[in-house]
Amino acid sequence: MSTERRQSYRLKCNLPLRYSRGGQRVCSGYTVDISETGACLVLDEAASSPAQITLELESKVTLLARTVWAERLSDGKRLVGVTFEGMHFGQRLTVTNYLSELITRVA
């Protein structure tokens, strides 16, 4: 049985990100991979796994994300799997176009 949970294609990439939870201070991290429905992230602040975060990628895309799983890394950071929530049609289109741009950059 596969442990693959994501329903969309994952693009492996290391993108800087900023996030906040509950309007609190802005923290940083980076992506491990991203898809149209979620992402795997490394968050600098490992004190706890936020249930919900507002995620900003390269100042181009801002999304609401819900933590699905998390694990502490040996360097004190936290590896987190998130799913994107509450996206309206325009946001879905923005994410799709952003991923297409990323694929072009990688190629």
Secondary structure, 3 states (H helix, E strand, C coil): CCCCCCCCCCEECCCEEEEECCCCCCEEEEEEEECCCEEEEEECCCCCCCCEEEEEECCCEEEEEEEEEEEECCCCCEEEEEEEECCCHHHHHHHHHHHHHHHHHHC
